[in-house]
Amino acid sequence: MTVQRARSSDAKARRAEDLLDAAESLALELGGVRHVTLAPVTERAGLHRTAVRRYFESKEELLLELAERGWKQWRESVDRALEGRGGLDARAVADVITDTLTALPIFCDCLTHVALSLEGDVSIERARRFKHNAFIQHDALVVALTDASVLSVEVVTALVPAASALAASLWQVSHPSPSLAELYVQEPQWGHIAYDFEPRLRVLVEAMAIGLSETLPRRAE
C-alpha cells in the first residue's frame, strides 16, 4: 500500500503524532524505549521506512519528542485530577502526583533517557525547544498543585522534580532486563524491588511531600 505524503501542516502534525503513538506502543510492548528502533516505528505508523526523516532527524529526537509530549500529558492529567478540588494536604497532593505519574509509564521511562542521552544527542536548538516546552508544563503543574493545596509554592516547586526523578529511577528498577529478571527468579530476595513500582513511588512521594512541608517555608495563612 502506498501512503500519500503529507503536504499540509496539519497532515504533517498528524503523521508526527502517528509516529509518536507507534513509538509509545512499541515501548510498552518491548519493555521500554531503549528497545525502540525507527524501522518498526515507521512500519507500525503505516509509513515508508524513509519517511520518518521528514519528521524526526533521529531516533533520539523522536524519543525526546515523546518525553516532551509526556510533560504535557502529565500536566493535563494533574489538571483533571484537581478539577473542583481545593485545600489538599501533603498526602493528597502526593496521591495526585503518584496516580498521574504511574498512569504514564513511558513518560517515566523517557525521563531517565532524557537526562542520560537524549538531550545531548540532538541539536542545540532541539534541546532548547524541549527545555522551553518542558518548563512551561512544569511551571503549570506547580501553579495547579499550589492553587489546589495548602502547600507553599516552595514546597511544590521542590516536590514536582523530585517526584519525577523518583519515578524515572524506580521505573527502570521495576522493569529489569531479561537477564536480570531471570536472576531475580533465581535469587528472589533481590527481586522484590523490581515489582512494586507504584506502592514504592507512592510512599516515597508522600514522605517527601510531608517532609518538605515541614522543612520549607509554609504557606502564609
Secondary structure, 3 states (H helix, E strand, C coil): CCCCCCCCHHHHHHHHHHHHHHHHHHHHHHCCHHHCCHHHHHHHCCCCCCHHHHCCCCHHHHHHHHHHHHHHHHHHHHHHHHCCCCCECHHHHHHHHHHHHHCCHHHHHHHHHHHHHHHHHCCHHHHHHHHHHHHHHHHHHHHHHHHCECCCHHHHHHHHHHHHHHHHHHHHHCCCCHHHHHHHHHCHHHHHHHHCHHHHHHHHHHHHHHHHHHHCCCCCC
